[in-house]
Amino acid sequence: MRPSLLITSESIHGLRSLHDVQSAVQHGHARKLWRRLLDAADAWTNIPPYVPTDMVPGRDPLMAKHANPDYIIVQTSADRIMTCALAALITGESRYQADALQQMDALFDPIHWPEWRDMAHQSVAADWRTGQLSQAVALAYDWLHPQLTDGERRFIIDGIDRCGIQRYLQAVEENAWYFTRVNNWQTCVVGGLGVAGMALREDHPASGRLIDLAHERMLAYRAVYGAEGEFNENVGYAAATRLPVIYFSAHRYYTEGTENMLADHPFPATCLWYLYMTTPPGRTAAFGDTHIDAPPGADYYAAVAAATRDRLLQWYYLTYTQQGQSRVNPLELLWYDETVTPQAPDSRLPTGRAFPGHSGCISSRTDWHAEKTPMVVFGKAGHGSEGHGHHDAGQVCIDGYGERLIVDLCSPPMYPADFFGKNRYQYYNAGVAGHNIFMFNEQEMATGETCRAEILSADFDDGGGAWSIDLTACYEGVHDVRRKVVHNKAGVIAVLDTARLVNPQDISLRWHTVDKATPDDTGNFEVTSNGVHLSARIVCLHGDQFTIQRREHAYQVPFNKGRLGDVFEDRHESYIEACLTDQICTLLSLFAVFSPGQVPVPWQLTQSGWTINLGKTSYMIHVTPDDLAVLEAN
C-alpha cells in the first residue's frame, strides 16, 4: 500500500501514518510547519517550473548566468516537487499534484534541464545533483502514487530512469570514486539512489540493485564517525549527517518499523557533538569550508529525536530549526513527532567539552542560553587531511553575546576550480596564513592524516575550561609547538603559544577580527561588533624583533577565480599580526568580552601582571613555564 516511505497509508506501530500527520498539523509546531509548507506550495502553483537560469533565494547570480545546475537551484526544484506532492497527499487537492508533475516535466526535458549534473562534476556520470533529484522525484512518486494515473506513473518512471538511474548505473560500471570513498558524495548519490529504490519498489526493475548498492555502503558509512560522535569532515559540513538520516529514516519505513537504526550509534552521539559546536543565536563553529554566519542544520534532529525519544535533541531541533533558513523542507513535517517533549540543557550538561576524534573539536561557553550567552570559545586540534578542512590545527575563535569577534575566514567567495587539488593552500582561506595560529617562514602546515595535533589535556568545570594542544606534528623544522587556552566564565580568555624551532625563523601569529581593529604601541586592540566589545592584547614573553600591526588579505592572480572563471570580489579581511624572528618564542594573547552598554577598558601591565577590570571585579593572568591561569585580582 502506498504511500509507504516516511509516511504510511495505514497505521504501523512506531511509524507515522497519513492520518497521524493530518491530525498533527492541526496544532502546535506541526501546524507552523504545515502552514509554511502550504504557503510555499501555493506560491509555486502560480509560477513556471524552475530551470537552471532562474534566480532563487540564496543562489549565486553567477550560477544562474552560466545556467549551472548548482546545489541551490537543484535543491529548490527538489523541494518544490516533494512539497507539492506532500500537499497533494495531505489535502487531496489536484493543483498541487499538477505543479509537482509540471516541475518533473521540466526536469525530464533535455532542453530545459540538459542533465542532472553540475558543470564542475563532469568527470563522473552521476553526481550530487543526480542524487538530490532522483531521491526527490522518487519520494514524490511514492506519495502521489494513489492519485496518479497509469500514464503519469509511467511518465515519472521513464523520466527518473533516463535522467537519474541510468546515469547512476553508468557511474557504477565506471567505478566512480565515491563508491569507495566515505564522504557526503557517497551518502547523497549512493544513499539517494538507494532511497529512490525503496520508493519505486517493484515499479522499477533496478530498485533491488539500487537498494543493495546503497545499504552495504550506508551501514559501513556509520563507522566514519568518532567514538563520541565526531564527524569526519569539518563542522560546517557536518549537517551532511542529514543524508544518512534520510536514508535510515526511509529504511525504517521500508522495513515497516522493524529496524530503527537512527536510535543506534553514531546518530544520537553526533547530534550531541554538533550541539556543542553550535553558538547563539544560531551559528556553528566556523572551521574549514563553510560560511562565517552559516546556521546549523537542525531539521534532521527531528528524525533522531523521534527515533530515540530524546528530549534534549527535540529542544535543539525546536530552537534552531528555522534559524536563517529560507528553505522549506517537507521531510521535516514527516520527521517531527509532537509527542516528544523538549527539555533544554541545564546544569547537568557541562558547558565545555573536548572531542578527541577526527578534528579534535573543543568548545567552552558561559551557559546554555540559546540567544546571547556572554562568551563561547571554539578550538580544535586538527590534522593535515580533514575532509573540507583547512590548515588550521590549533585554531581558536571567540563569540560574545551572539556576535562573532575573533573569527575563522571560512571559504573563499566561491569554490575555485583547483580548490580541491594541489593549489588549495594558495587561497588564504585554506592556508595557515588565514588562521589564528603560528606560521613559520610563511610555510604551510604539513599535509597528511598522520600530521595530527594531539589534545594533551582538557578540563571543564563551573568556572570555565582549559585545554592544551601539542601541534608539533603539524609543522616541519620544529622541536615542539604547543598552545594552551584558558577560558574563565567571567569573560576572560588567555592563550599561550610556545615554539622551539630547529633554526631561527620568521614567526607570525595572527588573530583575525570581525572588524578592522588596529593595535596600539603596547599591543592592545579592541574588536567591536554591534555594541559588543572585545579588549585584547598580545604580549611577547620570549623572542626578538617583536612587532605588531594590522593587515588585510587579498587574493593573488591566478588564485582569485571561482570554478567557472569569475573573478572574486576581494573582502579585505582584516587581522592583527604579531611578528618576530627567533629560534624560541612565547606569545601570550589576552581577551576580555564586554557586553553592550559596558565601556571597554584595555589590558594593563601592573606589578601583579596583566590585568583587566570587568566592572566589580578585576582579573589577572598568572603565567609560568608550567601554568596558565585567570585569577581574580581583588
Secondary structure, DSSP 4 states (H G I P E B T S, - for coil): ----SSSBSS--TTS-BHHHHHHHTTSHHHHHHHHHHHHHHHHHTTSPPP-TT---TT--HHHHHTT---HHHHHHHHHHHHHHHHHHHHH--HHHHHHHHHHHHHHH-TTT-S-SS-GGGTTSSS-HHHHHHHHHHHHHHHHHGGG--HHHHHHHHHHHIIIIIHHHHHHHHTT-GGGTS-SHHIIIIIHHHHHHHHHHGGGSTTHHHHHHHHHHHHHHHGGGS-TT---SB-GGGGGGGHHHHHHHHHHHHHTTTS--GGGSTTHHHHHHHHHHTEETTTEE---SSS-TTPPP--TTHHHHHHHHT-HHHHHHHHHHTTTT-----HHHHHH--TTS------TTS-SEEE--STT-EEEEES---SS--S-EEEEE--EET-BT--S-TT-EEEEETTEEEE----S-SS--TTTTTTTGGGSTTTSGGGSSSEEETTPPPP-EEEEE-EEEEEEEETTEEEEEEE-GGGSSSEEEEEEEEEEETTTEEEEEEEEEEEEEEEEEEEEEBSS-----TTSEEEEEETTEEEEEEEEEEEEEEEEEEEEE----TTS-B-TTSPBPPP---EEEEEEEEEEEEEEEEEEEEE-TTPPP---EEETTEEEEE-SS-EEEEEEETTEEEEEE--
